[in-house]
């Protein structure tokens, strides 16, 4: 589908406090990730995946942790990236946050 309107796109509830909406082509995926359960006392567990990832902080504040790099305090307008198989995670500092993630190749496990 070439167009997905926000108000017509029912989010997937991944867990309480975490919803996502996706759009993708055969080679690229964009995911809107909405967090509503912050702030967090601790970061989520580190994870990695074969996909390259870039992320834009659309709202809220986070700390971004990435293997081999210094932790970064990020707020709306900031961006980060994680290379293929690089361990990374976030800690939510604000009550809510929205991240816009892009993945290459697409995350097939996100497609329902």
SEMI-896790 format. One record per residue (C-alpha): residue number from 1; residue in three letters; chain; x, y, z. Coordinates in nm, 2 decimals. Example, Ala and Ser with C-alpha at 12.3 -4.5 7.8 and 13.67 -1.06 7.14 Angstrom:
2
<site n="1" res="ALA" chain="A" c1="1.23" c2="-0.45" c3="0.78"/>
<site n="2" res="SER" chain="A" c1="1.37" c2="-0.11" c3="0.71"/>
This chain:
112
<site n="1" res="UNK" chain="A" c1="0.00" c2="0.00" c3="0.00"/>
<site n="2" res="UNK" chain="A" c1="0.14" c2="0.34" c3="-0.10"/>
<site n="3" res="UNK" chain="A" c1="-0.04" c2="0.55" c3="0.16"/>
<site n="4" res="UNK" chain="A" c1="-0.13" c2="0.48" c3="0.52"/>
<site n="5" res="UNK" chain="A" c1="-0.32" c2="0.76" c3="0.70"/>
<site n="6" res="UNK" chain="A" c1="-0.25" c2="0.78" c3="1.07"/>
<site n="7" res="UNK" chain="A" c1="-0.61" c2="0.80" c3="1.18"/>
<site n="8" res="UNK" chain="A" c1="-0.71" c2="0.51" c3="0.96"/>
<site n="9" res="UNK" chain="A" c1="-0.42" c2="0.29" c3="1.06"/>
<site n="10" res="UNK" chain="A" c1="-0.50" c2="0.08" c3="1.37"/>
<site n="11" res="UNK" chain="A" c1="-0.18" c2="0.04" c3="1.57"/>
<site n="12" res="UNK" chain="A" c1="-0.05" c2="-0.30" c3="1.68"/>
<site n="13" res="UNK" chain="A" c1="-0.03" c2="-0.32" c3="2.06"/>
<site n="14" res="UNK" chain="A" c1="0.31" c2="-0.48" c3="2.12"/>
<site n="15" res="UNK" chain="A" c1="0.27" c2="-0.46" c3="2.49"/>
<site n="16" res="UNK" chain="A" c1="0.11" c2="-0.22" c3="2.74"/>
<site n="17" res="UNK" chain="A" c1="0.26" c2="0.12" c3="2.67"/>
<site n="18" res="UNK" chain="A" c1="0.40" c2="0.03" c3="2.33"/>
<site n="19" res="UNK" chain="A" c1="0.22" c2="0.06" c3="2.00"/>
<site n="20" res="UNK" chain="A" c1="0.35" c2="0.06" c3="1.64"/>
<site n="21" res="UNK" chain="A" c1="0.23" c2="0.14" c3="1.29"/>
<site n="22" res="UNK" chain="A" c1="0.42" c2="0.02" c3="0.98"/>
<site n="23" res="UNK" chain="A" c1="0.45" c2="0.09" c3="0.61"/>
<site n="24" res="UNK" chain="A" c1="0.69" c2="-0.10" c3="0.39"/>
<site n="25" res="UNK" chain="A" c1="0.82" c2="-0.17" c3="0.04"/>
<site n="26" res="UNK" chain="A" c1="1.01" c2="-0.48" c3="-0.06"/>
<site n="27" res="UNK" chain="A" c1="1.34" c2="-0.32" c3="0.07"/>
<site n="28" res="UNK" chain="A" c1="1.25" c2="-0.06" c3="0.33"/>
<site n="29" res="UNK" chain="A" c1="1.03" c2="-0.04" c3="0.63"/>
<site n="30" res="UNK" chain="A" c1="0.92" c2="0.26" c3="0.84"/>
<site n="31" res="UNK" chain="A" c1="0.77" c2="0.21" c3="1.18"/>
<site n="32" res="UNK" chain="A" c1="0.60" c2="0.47" c3="1.41"/>
<site n="33" res="UNK" chain="A" c1="0.66" c2="0.35" c3="1.76"/>
<site n="34" res="UNK" chain="A" c1="0.46" c2="0.52" c3="2.04"/>
<site n="35" res="UNK" chain="A" c1="0.56" c2="0.47" c3="2.40"/>
<site n="36" res="UNK" chain="A" c1="0.31" c2="0.58" c3="2.68"/>
<site n="37" res="UNK" chain="A" c1="0.45" c2="0.41" c3="2.99"/>
<site n="38" res="UNK" chain="A" c1="0.74" c2="0.64" c3="3.09"/>
<site n="39" res="UNK" chain="A" c1="0.95" c2="0.75" c3="3.24"/>
<site n="40" res="UNK" chain="A" c1="1.14" c2="0.43" c3="3.29"/>
<site n="41" res="UNK" chain="A" c1="1.38" c2="0.37" c3="3.59"/>
<site n="42" res="UNK" chain="A" c1="1.59" c2="0.15" c3="3.37"/>
<site n="43" res="UNK" chain="A" c1="1.66" c2="0.08" c3="3.00"/>
<site n="44" res="UNK" chain="A" c1="1.50" c2="-0.20" c3="2.81"/>
<site n="45" res="UNK" chain="A" c1="1.73" c2="-0.50" c3="2.76"/>
<site n="46" res="UNK" chain="A" c1="1.98" c2="-0.47" c3="2.48"/>
<site n="47" res="UNK" chain="A" c1="1.89" c2="-0.63" c3="2.15"/>
<site n="48" res="UNK" chain="A" c1="2.03" c2="-0.66" c3="1.80"/>
<site n="49" res="UNK" chain="A" c1="1.91" c2="-0.76" c3="1.46"/>
<site n="50" res="UNK" chain="A" c1="2.05" c2="-0.81" c3="1.11"/>
<site n="51" res="UNK" chain="A" c1="1.86" c2="-0.50" c3="0.99"/>
<site n="52" res="UNK" chain="A" c1="2.02" c2="-0.16" c3="0.96"/>
<site n="53" res="UNK" chain="A" c1="1.82" c2="0.09" c3="1.16"/>
<site n="54" res="UNK" chain="A" c1="1.78" c2="0.47" c3="1.17"/>
<site n="55" res="UNK" chain="A" c1="1.55" c2="0.64" c3="1.41"/>
<site n="56" res="UNK" chain="A" c1="1.40" c2="0.99" c3="1.44"/>
<site n="57" res="UNK" chain="A" c1="1.28" c2="1.11" c3="1.78"/>
<site n="58" res="UNK" chain="A" c1="0.95" c2="1.28" c3="1.69"/>
<site n="59" res="UNK" chain="A" c1="0.85" c2="1.36" c3="2.05"/>
<site n="60" res="UNK" chain="A" c1="0.96" c2="1.29" c3="2.40"/>
<site n="61" res="UNK" chain="A" c1="1.31" c2="1.23" c3="2.55"/>
<site n="62" res="UNK" chain="A" c1="1.51" c2="0.91" c3="2.56"/>
<site n="63" res="UNK" chain="A" c1="1.86" c2="0.79" c3="2.64"/>
<site n="64" res="UNK" chain="A" c1="2.00" c2="0.59" c3="2.35"/>
<site n="65" res="UNK" chain="A" c1="2.26" c2="0.32" c3="2.43"/>
<site n="66" res="UNK" chain="A" c1="2.46" c2="0.16" c3="2.15"/>
<site n="67" res="UNK" chain="A" c1="2.74" c2="-0.10" c3="2.17"/>
<site n="68" res="UNK" chain="A" c1="3.08" c2="0.06" c3="2.14"/>
<site n="69" res="UNK" chain="A" c1="2.94" c2="0.42" c3="2.17"/>
<site n="70" res="UNK" chain="A" c1="2.88" c2="0.67" c3="2.45"/>
<site n="71" res="UNK" chain="A" c1="2.52" c2="0.69" c3="2.57"/>
<site n="72" res="UNK" chain="A" c1="2.32" c2="0.98" c3="2.43"/>
<site n="73" res="UNK" chain="A" c1="2.04" c2="1.19" c3="2.57"/>
<site n="74" res="UNK" chain="A" c1="1.81" c2="1.26" c3="2.28"/>
<site n="75" res="UNK" chain="A" c1="1.50" c2="1.47" c3="2.24"/>
<site n="76" res="UNK" chain="A" c1="1.25" c2="1.56" c3="1.97"/>
<site n="77" res="UNK" chain="A" c1="1.43" c2="1.63" c3="1.64"/>
<site n="78" res="UNK" chain="A" c1="1.73" c2="1.41" c3="1.72"/>
<site n="79" res="UNK" chain="A" c1="1.82" c2="1.10" c3="1.53"/>
<site n="80" res="UNK" chain="A" c1="2.03" c2="0.78" c3="1.59"/>
<site n="81" res="UNK" chain="A" c1="2.14" c2="0.48" c3="1.39"/>
<site n="82" res="UNK" chain="A" c1="2.24" c2="0.12" c3="1.47"/>
<site n="83" res="UNK" chain="A" c1="2.44" c2="-0.10" c3="1.23"/>
<site n="84" res="UNK" chain="A" c1="2.35" c2="-0.45" c3="1.15"/>
<site n="85" res="UNK" chain="A" c1="2.39" c2="-0.68" c3="1.45"/>
<site n="86" res="UNK" chain="A" c1="2.50" c2="-0.38" c3="1.68"/>
<site n="87" res="UNK" chain="A" c1="2.34" c2="-0.41" c3="2.02"/>
<site n="88" res="UNK" chain="A" c1="2.13" c2="-0.11" c3="2.13"/>
<site n="89" res="UNK" chain="A" c1="1.84" c2="0.00" c3="2.35"/>
<site n="90" res="UNK" chain="A" c1="1.67" c2="0.30" c3="2.49"/>
<site n="91" res="UNK" chain="A" c1="1.55" c2="0.43" c3="2.82"/>
<site n="92" res="UNK" chain="A" c1="1.24" c2="0.65" c3="2.82"/>
<site n="93" res="UNK" chain="A" c1="1.28" c2="0.97" c3="3.02"/>
<site n="94" res="UNK" chain="A" c1="0.95" c2="1.14" c3="2.94"/>
<site n="95" res="UNK" chain="A" c1="0.59" c2="1.01" c3="3.01"/>
<site n="96" res="UNK" chain="A" c1="0.55" c2="0.95" c3="2.63"/>
<site n="97" res="UNK" chain="A" c1="0.77" c2="0.94" c3="2.32"/>
<site n="98" res="UNK" chain="A" c1="0.73" c2="0.87" c3="1.95"/>
<site n="99" res="UNK" chain="A" c1="1.01" c2="0.73" c3="1.75"/>
<site n="100" res="UNK" chain="A" c1="1.01" c2="0.69" c3="1.37"/>
<site n="101" res="UNK" chain="A" c1="1.23" c2="0.39" c3="1.28"/>
<site n="102" res="UNK" chain="A" c1="1.35" c2="0.28" c3="0.94"/>
<site n="103" res="UNK" chain="A" c1="1.48" c2="-0.06" c3="0.86"/>
<site n="104" res="UNK" chain="A" c1="1.66" c2="-0.22" c3="0.57"/>
<site n="105" res="UNK" chain="A" c1="1.59" c2="-0.50" c3="0.49"/>
<site n="106" res="UNK" chain="A" c1="1.23" c2="-0.50" c3="0.62"/>
<site n="107" res="UNK" chain="A" c1="1.14" c2="-0.67" c3="0.95"/>
<site n="108" res="UNK" chain="A" c1="0.93" c2="-0.96" c3="0.83"/>
<site n="109" res="UNK" chain="A" c1="0.84" c2="-1.04" c3="1.19"/>
<site n="110" res="UNK" chain="A" c1="0.65" c2="-0.71" c3="1.22"/>
<site n="111" res="UNK" chain="A" c1="0.42" c2="-0.80" c3="0.93"/>
<site n="112" res="UNK" chain="A" c1="0.09" c2="-0.95" c3="1.03"/>
